[in-house]
Amino acid sequence: MLKPGGSVHVVATSGAVDIERIEAGANVLRAWGHRVEVDPAVGVRYRYLAGADATRLESLRRAADAAWADGGAVWMARGGYGLARLLPDLIASPLPPVPFIGFSDGTVLLNHHRGPCVHGPVINSLIGHADTDSLAHLRAVLAGENPALRGEQWLAGEAAGRLAGGNLCVLASLAGTPGALRARGCIVALEDTGEAPYKLDRLLTQLIQGGAFDGVRGFALGTFDGADVPAGAEWSVRDVLIERLSPFNVPILGGLPFGHGPANRAFRFGHARIEGNQLIWG
C-alpha cells in the first residue's frame, strides 16, 4: 500500500497538536525509510482545533493532492475532534483516492473516503504510546500485508462483509448527519476510551434505535479502556456490550487489540471475515 521510500503527508484534521510530538512521530517514519512532509498548517491553533475549518480543510486537500501527485499517503497528526465539521465539504467534493491513515476522530473519513483506508495509530502516538508489536504490525500493513487480528468469540459464528465503523462516540455523534453509519452488509468495528459503562450503553442505544446497525453481519470489538466498572459490581463492560449487540444475532468477536491503548494494531477497511477467533482480510 505504501512502498518503501513512499511519501507520507502529515495533516492536522482535528484537535490542536503538539508540534514536537508530531516531529518525533514523523522521525519514526523517516527511520522506516519514508519521505515525510508535515503540512505547514499543522501547528496552527484555533480554540481546541488545529485551525479554523477553512484552514484544516485547505490543509487536508493540499496533503491529498500532494499524495495523489507523488503516490504517497495522507496520515492524521492526531485525533481529538473536528473532522465532522469538514464532512459536508468532503462529501460534496471528495478527496482524490489516496491512502488515508488514522483512527479516533478519523472515523469520520475512514467510512467515507474513496481511497484505501487504514485504521491505525496517528502520528503523535508513534512515540511513547503505541507498543512495539503495534509498530511492527503497522509496518506490515503499510507494506501491503493483512495480518489477522485475534480476539475472543463472544457470540460464535462466521461472517463476511465490508468493514465499517471505528470510534463508538464519533459514530454516535454522526447519527442524523450525512456521515451517519449505515452498516447493512458490513462487519462493524468498534472501540472507545474514557466512556463509563452507562455512556457506552447510551451510545450503542442511539445507534441501534437510529437504525445504524440494521442488516449488520458481525461485530469486531476492540478495547474500551477507561470504562471503569464500580467496585464490587457483578457485571463487566463485556456484559454491557453483549447485552446491547447480541439481539442482532450475528457473530461478536471481542477483545481485539485495537483502540486508544498501547495495543493498537492497524487494519485496512475493505472486505473482511470473522472466522473463529480471528478477523481476517480478503
Contacts in CASP RR format, 6 or more apart in sequence:
PFRMAT RR
TARGET T0000
AUTHOR 0000-0000-0000
METHOD contacts of the structure
MODEL  1
MLKPGGSVHVVATSGAVDIERIEAGANVLRAWGHRVEVDPAVGVRYRYLA
GADATRLESLRRAADAAWADGGAVWMARGGYGLARLLPDLIASPLPPVPF
IGFSDGTVLLNHHRGPCVHGPVINSLIGHADTDSLAHLRAVLAGENPALR
GEQWLAGEAAGRLAGGNLCVLASLAGTPGALRARGCIVALEDTGEAPYKL
DRLLTQLIQGGAFDGVRGFALGTFDGADVPAGAEWSVRDVLIERLSPFNV
PILGGLPFGHGPANRAFRFGHARIEGNQLIWG
1 73 0 8 1.000
1 99 0 8 1.000
1 116 0 8 1.000
1 118 0 8 1.000
1 141 0 8 1.000
1 142 0 8 1.000
1 143 0 8 1.000
1 144 0 8 1.000
1 268 0 8 1.000
2 8 0 8 1.000
2 34 0 8 1.000
2 72 0 8 1.000
2 73 0 8 1.000
2 99 0 8 1.000
2 142 0 8 1.000
2 143 0 8 1.000
2 144 0 8 1.000
4 33 0 8 1.000
4 34 0 8 1.000
4 143 0 8 1.000
5 33 0 8 1.000
5 34 0 8 1.000
5 35 0 8 1.000
6 33 0 8 1.000
6 34 0 8 1.000
6 35 0 8 1.000
6 70 0 8 1.000
6 71 0 8 1.000
6 72 0 8 1.000
6 73 0 8 1.000
7 34 0 8 1.000
7 35 0 8 1.000
7 36 0 8 1.000
7 37 0 8 1.000
7 66 0 8 1.000
7 67 0 8 1.000
7 70 0 8 1.000
7 71 0 8 1.000
7 72 0 8 1.000
7 73 0 8 1.000
8 26 0 8 1.000
8 29 0 8 1.000
8 34 0 8 1.000
8 35 0 8 1.000
8 36 0 8 1.000
8 37 0 8 1.000
8 72 0 8 1.000
8 73 0 8 1.000
8 75 0 8 1.000
9 37 0 8 1.000
9 39 0 8 1.000
9 63 0 8 1.000
9 64 0 8 1.000
9 66 0 8 1.000
9 67 0 8 1.000
9 72 0 8 1.000
9 73 0 8 1.000
9 74 0 8 1.000
9 75 0 8 1.000
10 22 0 8 1.000
10 26 0 8 1.000
10 36 0 8 1.000
10 37 0 8 1.000
10 38 0 8 1.000
10 39 0 8 1.000
10 42 0 8 1.000
10 63 0 8 1.000
10 75 0 8 1.000
10 76 0 8 1.000
10 77 0 8 1.000
10 123 0 8 1.000
11 39 0 8 1.000
11 41 0 8 1.000
11 42 0 8 1.000
11 56 0 8 1.000
11 59 0 8 1.000
11 60 0 8 1.000
11 62 0 8 1.000
11 63 0 8 1.000
11 74 0 8 1.000
11 75 0 8 1.000
11 76 0 8 1.000
11 77 0 8 1.000
12 22 0 8 1.000
12 39 0 8 1.000
12 41 0 8 1.000
12 42 0 8 1.000
12 43 0 8 1.000
12 44 0 8 1.000
12 50 0 8 1.000
12 51 0 8 1.000
12 56 0 8 1.000
12 59 0 8 1.000
12 76 0 8 1.000
12 77 0 8 1.000
12 78 0 8 1.000
13 50 0 8 1.000
13 56 0 8 1.000
13 59 0 8 1.000
13 60 0 8 1.000
13 76 0 8 1.000
13 77 0 8 1.000
13 79 0 8 1.000
13 82 0 8 1.000
13 83 0 8 1.000
13 86 0 8 1.000
13 105 0 8 1.000
13 106 0 8 1.000
13 109 0 8 1.000
14 49 0 8 1.000
14 50 0 8 1.000
14 56 0 8 1.000
14 76 0 8 1.000
14 78 0 8 1.000
14 79 0 8 1.000
14 80 0 8 1.000
14 81 0 8 1.000
14 82 0 8 1.000
14 83 0 8 1.000
14 104 0 8 1.000
14 105 0 8 1.000
14 106 0 8 1.000
15 48 0 8 1.000
15 49 0 8 1.000
15 50 0 8 1.000
15 78 0 8 1.000
15 79 0 8 1.000
15 80 0 8 1.000
15 81 0 8 1.000
15 82 0 8 1.000
15 105 0 8 1.000
16 43 0 8 1.000
16 45 0 8 1.000
16 46 0 8 1.000
16 47 0 8 1.000
16 48 0 8 1.000
16 49 0 8 1.000
16 50 0 8 1.000
16 51 0 8 1.000
17 42 0 8 1.000
17 43 0 8 1.000
17 50 0 8 1.000
17 77 0 8 1.000
17 78 0 8 1.000
17 124 0 8 1.000
18 124 0 8 1.000
19 42 0 8 1.000
19 43 0 8 1.000
21 78 0 8 1.000
21 123 0 8 1.000
21 124 0 8 1.000
21 127 0 8 1.000
22 38 0 8 1.000
22 42 0 8 1.000
22 43 0 8 1.000
22 77 0 8 1.000
22 78 0 8 1.000
22 123 0 8 1.000
22 124 0 8 1.000
23 38 0 8 1.000
24 124 0 8 1.000
24 126 0 8 1.000
24 127 0 8 1.000
25 123 0 8 1.000
25 124 0 8 1.000
25 126 0 8 1.000
25 127 0 8 1.000
26 36 0 8 1.000
26 38 0 8 1.000
26 123 0 8 1.000
28 126 0 8 1.000
28 127 0 8 1.000
28 135 0 8 1.000
29 36 0 8 1.000
29 75 0 8 1.000
29 123 0 8 1.000
29 126 0 8 1.000
30 36 0 8 1.000
32 139 0 8 1.000
37 63 0 8 1.000
37 66 0 8 1.000
38 77 0 8 1.000
39 59 0 8 1.000
39 62 0 8 1.000
39 63 0 8 1.000
41 50 0 8 1.000
41 51 0 8 1.000
41 55 0 8 1.000
41 56 0 8 1.000
41 58 0 8 1.000
41 59 0 8 1.000
42 50 0 8 1.000
42 59 0 8 1.000
42 77 0 8 1.000
43 50 0 8 1.000
44 50 0 8 1.000
44 51 0 8 1.000
44 55 0 8 1.000
45 51 0 8 1.000
46 52 0 8 1.000
46 55 0 8 1.000
48 81 0 8 1.000
49 56 0 8 1.000
49 81 0 8 1.000
49 82 0 8 1.000
50 56 0 8 1.000
50 77 0 8 1.000
50 78 0 8 1.000
53 85 0 8 1.000
53 86 0 8 1.000
56 82 0 8 1.000
56 86 0 8 1.000
57 86 0 8 1.000
57 89 0 8 1.000
57 90 0 8 1.000
60 74 0 8 1.000
60 86 0 8 1.000
60 90 0 8 1.000
60 95 0 8 1.000
61 95 0 8 1.000
63 74 0 8 1.000
64 74 0 8 1.000
64 95 0 8 1.000
64 96 0 8 1.000
64 98 0 8 1.000
65 96 0 8 1.000
67 73 0 8 1.000
67 74 0 8 1.000
67 96 0 8 1.000
67 98 0 8 1.000
67 99 0 8 1.000
68 96 0 8 1.000
68 98 0 8 1.000
71 98 0 8 1.000
72 98 0 8 1.000
72 99 0 8 1.000
73 98 0 8 1.000
73 99 0 8 1.000
73 100 0 8 1.000
73 101 0 8 1.000
74 95 0 8 1.000
74 98 0 8 1.000
74 99 0 8 1.000
74 100 0 8 1.000
74 101 0 8 1.000
75 100 0 8 1.000
75 101 0 8 1.000
75 102 0 8 1.000
75 122 0 8 1.000
75 123 0 8 1.000
76 100 0 8 1.000
76 101 0 8 1.000
76 102 0 8 1.000
76 103 0 8 1.000
76 105 0 8 1.000
76 106 0 8 1.000
76 122 0 8 1.000
76 123 0 8 1.000
77 122 0 8 1.000
77 123 0 8 1.000
77 124 0 8 1.000
78 122 0 8 1.000
78 123 0 8 1.000
78 124 0 8 1.000
78 125 0 8 1.000
79 102 0 8 1.000
79 103 0 8 1.000
79 104 0 8 1.000
79 105 0 8 1.000
79 106 0 8 1.000
79 122 0 8 1.000
80 104 0 8 1.000
80 105 0 8 1.000
81 105 0 8 1.000
82 105 0 8 1.000
82 108 0 8 1.000
83 105 0 8 1.000
83 106 0 8 1.000
83 108 0 8 1.000
83 109 0 8 1.000
84 105 0 8 1.000
84 108 0 8 1.000
84 170 0 8 1.000
84 173 0 8 1.000
84 174 0 8 1.000
84 177 0 8 1.000
84 179 0 8 1.000
86 108 0 8 1.000
87 108 0 8 1.000
87 109 0 8 1.000
87 112 0 8 1.000
87 177 0 8 1.000
87 178 0 8 1.000
87 179 0 8 1.000
88 178 0 8 1.000
90 109 0 8 1.000
90 112 0 8 1.000
91 112 0 8 1.000
91 178 0 8 1.000
91 179 0 8 1.000
94 113 0 8 1.000
94 114 0 8 1.000
95 113 0 8 1.000
95 114 0 8 1.000
96 114 0 8 1.000
97 113 0 8 1.000
97 114 0 8 1.000
97 115 0 8 1.000
97 116 0 8 1.000
98 115 0 8 1.000
98 116 0 8 1.000
99 115 0 8 1.000
99 116 0 8 1.000
99 117 0 8 1.000
99 118 0 8 1.000
100 109 0 8 1.000
100 110 0 8 1.000
100 113 0 8 1.000
100 115 0 8 1.000
100 116 0 8 1.000
100 117 0 8 1.000
100 118 0 8 1.000
101 117 0 8 1.000
101 118 0 8 1.000
101 120 0 8 1.000
101 266 0 8 1.000
102 110 0 8 1.000
102 118 0 8 1.000
102 119 0 8 1.000
102 120 0 8 1.000
102 121 0 8 1.000
102 122 0 8 1.000
103 110 0 8 1.000
103 119 0 8 1.000
103 120 0 8 1.000
103 121 0 8 1.000
103 122 0 8 1.000
103 166 0 8 1.000
103 167 0 8 1.000
103 191 0 8 1.000
103 258 0 8 1.000
103 259 0 8 1.000
103 264 0 8 1.000
104 122 0 8 1.000
104 167 0 8 1.000
104 170 0 8 1.000
104 260 0 8 1.000
105 167 0 8 1.000
105 170 0 8 1.000
106 167 0 8 1.000
106 170 0 8 1.000
107 165 0 8 1.000
107 166 0 8 1.000
107 167 0 8 1.000
107 170 0 8 1.000
107 171 0 8 1.000
108 170 0 8 1.000
108 174 0 8 1.000
108 179 0 8 1.000
109 117 0 8 1.000
110 117 0 8 1.000
110 119 0 8 1.000
110 165 0 8 1.000
110 166 0 8 1.000
110 269 0 8 1.000
111 164 0 8 1.000
111 165 0 8 1.000
111 166 0 8 1.000
111 179 0 8 1.000
111 181 0 8 1.000
111 269 0 8 1.000
112 179 0 8 1.000
116 268 0 8 1.000
116 269 0 8 1.000
117 268 0 8 1.000
117 269 0 8 1.000
117 270 0 8 1.000
118 141 0 8 1.000
118 142 0 8 1.000
118 266 0 8 1.000
118 267 0 8 1.000
118 268 0 8 1.000
118 269 0 8 1.000
119 166 0 8 1.000
119 189 0 8 1.000
119 258 0 8 1.000
119 266 0 8 1.000
119 267 0 8 1.000
119 268 0 8 1.000
119 269 0 8 1.000
120 138 0 8 1.000
120 258 0 8 1.000
120 264 0 8 1.000
120 265 0 8 1.000
120 266 0 8 1.000
120 267 0 8 1.000
121 129 0 8 1.000
121 130 0 8 1.000
121 134 0 8 1.000
121 135 0 8 1.000
121 138 0 8 1.000
121 264 0 8 1.000
121 266 0 8 1.000
125 264 0 8 1.000
126 135 0 8 1.000
129 261 0 8 1.000
129 262 0 8 1.000
130 138 0 8 1.000
130 262 0 8 1.000
130 264 0 8 1.000
131 262 0 8 1.000
131 263 0 8 1.000
133 263 0 8 1.000
133 265 0 8 1.000
134 257 0 8 1.000
134 262 0 8 1.000
134 263 0 8 1.000
134 264 0 8 1.000
134 265 0 8 1.000
134 266 0 8 1.000
137 147 0 8 1.000
137 265 0 8 1.000
137 266 0 8 1.000
138 265 0 8 1.000
138 266 0 8 1.000
140 147 0 8 1.000
141 147 0 8 1.000
141 266 0 8 1.000
141 267 0 8 1.000
141 268 0 8 1.000
142 266 0 8 1.000
146 267 0 8 1.000
146 268 0 8 1.000
146 280 0 8 1.000
146 281 0 8 1.000
146 282 0 8 1.000
147 265 0 8 1.000
148 278 0 8 1.000
148 279 0 8 1.000
148 280 0 8 1.000
148 281 0 8 1.000
149 220 0 8 1.000
149 256 0 8 1.000
149 257 0 8 1.000
149 258 0 8 1.000
149 265 0 8 1.000
149 267 0 8 1.000
149 278 0 8 1.000
149 279 0 8 1.000
150 256 0 8 1.000
150 257 0 8 1.000
150 277 0 8 1.000
150 278 0 8 1.000
150 279 0 8 1.000
151 253 0 8 1.000
151 254 0 8 1.000
151 255 0 8 1.000
151 256 0 8 1.000
151 257 0 8 1.000
151 277 0 8 1.000
151 278 0 8 1.000
151 279 0 8 1.000
152 253 0 8 1.000
152 254 0 8 1.000
152 255 0 8 1.000
152 277 0 8 1.000
153 251 0 8 1.000
153 252 0 8 1.000
153 253 0 8 1.000
153 254 0 8 1.000
153 276 0 8 1.000
153 277 0 8 1.000
154 221 0 8 1.000
154 238 0 8 1.000
154 241 0 8 1.000
154 242 0 8 1.000
154 252 0 8 1.000
154 253 0 8 1.000
154 254 0 8 1.000
155 242 0 8 1.000
155 245 0 8 1.000
155 246 0 8 1.000
155 250 0 8 1.000
155 251 0 8 1.000
155 252 0 8 1.000
156 251 0 8 1.000
156 276 0 8 1.000
157 251 0 8 1.000
157 274 0 8 1.000
157 276 0 8 1.000
158 251 0 8 1.000
158 273 0 8 1.000
158 274 0 8 1.000
158 275 0 8 1.000
158 276 0 8 1.000
159 187 0 8 1.000
159 217 0 8 1.000
159 218 0 8 1.000
159 250 0 8 1.000
159 251 0 8 1.000
159 273 0 8 1.000
159 274 0 8 1.000
160 187 0 8 1.000
160 217 0 8 1.000
160 271 0 8 1.000
160 272 0 8 1.000
160 273 0 8 1.000
160 274 0 8 1.000
161 185 0 8 1.000
161 186 0 8 1.000
161 187 0 8 1.000
161 217 0 8 1.000
161 271 0 8 1.000
161 272 0 8 1.000
161 273 0 8 1.000
162 185 0 8 1.000
162 186 0 8 1.000
162 187 0 8 1.000
162 269 0 8 1.000
162 270 0 8 1.000
162 271 0 8 1.000
162 272 0 8 1.000
163 186 0 8 1.000
163 187 0 8 1.000
163 188 0 8 1.000
163 189 0 8 1.000
163 220 0 8 1.000
163 267 0 8 1.000
163 268 0 8 1.000
163 269 0 8 1.000
163 270 0 8 1.000
163 271 0 8 1.000
163 272 0 8 1.000
164 181 0 8 1.000
164 183 0 8 1.000
164 186 0 8 1.000
164 187 0 8 1.000
164 188 0 8 1.000
164 189 0 8 1.000
164 269 0 8 1.000
165 171 0 8 1.000
165 181 0 8 1.000
165 183 0 8 1.000
165 186 0 8 1.000
165 188 0 8 1.000
165 189 0 8 1.000
165 190 0 8 1.000
166 189 0 8 1.000
166 190 0 8 1.000
166 191 0 8 1.000
167 190 0 8 1.000
167 191 0 8 1.000
167 192 0 8 1.000
168 190 0 8 1.000
168 191 0 8 1.000
168 192 0 8 1.000
168 195 0 8 1.000
168 200 0 8 1.000
168 203 0 8 1.000
168 204 0 8 1.000
168 207 0 8 1.000
169 192 0 8 1.000
169 195 0 8 1.000
169 203 0 8 1.000
171 181 0 8 1.000
171 190 0 8 1.000
171 203 0 8 1.000
171 207 0 8 1.000
171 212 0 8 1.000
172 203 0 8 1.000
172 206 0 8 1.000
172 207 0 8 1.000
174 180 0 8 1.000
174 181 0 8 1.000
175 181 0 8 1.000
175 206 0 8 1.000
175 207 0 8 1.000
175 210 0 8 1.000
175 212 0 8 1.000
180 212 0 8 1.000
181 188 0 8 1.000
181 207 0 8 1.000
181 212 0 8 1.000
182 212 0 8 1.000
182 214 0 8 1.000
183 212 0 8 1.000
183 213 0 8 1.000
183 214 0 8 1.000
183 215 0 8 1.000
183 216 0 8 1.000
184 214 0 8 1.000
184 215 0 8 1.000
184 216 0 8 1.000
185 215 0 8 1.000
185 216 0 8 1.000
185 217 0 8 1.000
186 216 0 8 1.000
186 217 0 8 1.000
186 218 0 8 1.000
187 216 0 8 1.000
187 217 0 8 1.000
187 218 0 8 1.000
187 219 0 8 1.000
187 220 0 8 1.000
187 272 0 8 1.000
187 273 0 8 1.000
187 274 0 8 1.000
187 279 0 8 1.000
188 213 0 8 1.000
188 216 0 8 1.000
188 218 0 8 1.000
188 219 0 8 1.000
188 220 0 8 1.000
189 219 0 8 1.000
189 220 0 8 1.000
189 221 0 8 1.000
189 222 0 8 1.000
189 256 0 8 1.000
189 258 0 8 1.000
189 267 0 8 1.000
190 219 0 8 1.000
190 220 0 8 1.000
190 221 0 8 1.000
190 222 0 8 1.000
191 221 0 8 1.000
191 222 0 8 1.000
191 223 0 8 1.000
191 224 0 8 1.000
191 258 0 8 1.000
191 259 0 8 1.000
191 260 0 8 1.000
192 200 0 8 1.000
192 203 0 8 1.000
192 224 0 8 1.000
192 227 0 8 1.000
192 260 0 8 1.000
193 223 0 8 1.000
193 224 0 8 1.000
193 225 0 8 1.000
193 226 0 8 1.000
193 259 0 8 1.000
193 260 0 8 1.000
193 261 0 8 1.000
194 225 0 8 1.000
194 226 0 8 1.000
194 227 0 8 1.000
195 203 0 8 1.000
195 224 0 8 1.000
195 226 0 8 1.000
195 227 0 8 1.000
196 227 0 8 1.000
196 228 0 8 1.000
197 227 0 8 1.000
197 228 0 8 1.000
197 229 0 8 1.000
197 237 0 8 1.000
197 240 0 8 1.000
200 224 0 8 1.000
200 227 0 8 1.000
200 237 0 8 1.000
200 240 0 8 1.000
200 241 0 8 1.000
201 240 0 8 1.000
201 244 0 8 1.000
204 241 0 8 1.000
204 244 0 8 1.000
204 245 0 8 1.000
205 244 0 8 1.000
207 213 0 8 1.000
208 244 0 8 1.000
213 245 0 8 1.000
213 248 0 8 1.000
215 248 0 8 1.000
216 248 0 8 1.000
216 250 0 8 1.000
217 250 0 8 1.000
218 248 0 8 1.000
218 250 0 8 1.000
218 251 0 8 1.000
218 252 0 8 1.000
218 253 0 8 1.000
218 274 0 8 1.000
219 245 0 8 1.000
219 248 0 8 1.000
219 250 0 8 1.000
219 251 0 8 1.000
219 252 0 8 1.000
219 253 0 8 1.000
219 254 0 8 1.000
220 253 0 8 1.000
220 254 0 8 1.000
220 256 0 8 1.000
220 272 0 8 1.000
220 274 0 8 1.000
220 279 0 8 1.000
221 241 0 8 1.000
221 252 0 8 1.000
221 253 0 8 1.000
221 254 0 8 1.000
221 255 0 8 1.000
221 256 0 8 1.000
222 254 0 8 1.000
222 255 0 8 1.000
222 256 0 8 1.000
222 257 0 8 1.000
222 258 0 8 1.000
222 259 0 8 1.000
223 255 0 8 1.000
223 256 0 8 1.000
223 257 0 8 1.000
223 258 0 8 1.000
223 259 0 8 1.000
223 260 0 8 1.000
223 261 0 8 1.000
223 263 0 8 1.000
224 237 0 8 1.000
224 241 0 8 1.000
225 259 0 8 1.000
225 260 0 8 1.000
225 261 0 8 1.000
227 237 0 8 1.000
229 235 0 8 1.000
229 236 0 8 1.000
229 237 0 8 1.000
238 254 0 8 1.000
241 252 0 8 1.000
241 254 0 8 1.000
242 252 0 8 1.000
245 252 0 8 1.000
246 252 0 8 1.000
251 274 0 8 1.000
253 274 0 8 1.000
253 276 0 8 1.000
253 277 0 8 1.000
253 278 0 8 1.000
253 279 0 8 1.000
256 265 0 8 1.000
256 279 0 8 1.000
257 263 0 8 1.000
257 264 0 8 1.000
257 265 0 8 1.000
258 264 0 8 1.000
258 265 0 8 1.000
258 266 0 8 1.000
258 267 0 8 1.000
267 279 0 8 1.000
267 281 0 8 1.000
268 281 0 8 1.000
270 281 0 8 1.000
270 282 0 8 1.000
271 281 0 8 1.000
271 282 0 8 1.000
272 279 0 8 1.000
272 280 0 8 1.000
272 281 0 8 1.000
272 282 0 8 1.000
273 279 0 8 1.000
273 280 0 8 1.000
273 281 0 8 1.000
273 282 0 8 1.000
274 280 0 8 1.000
END
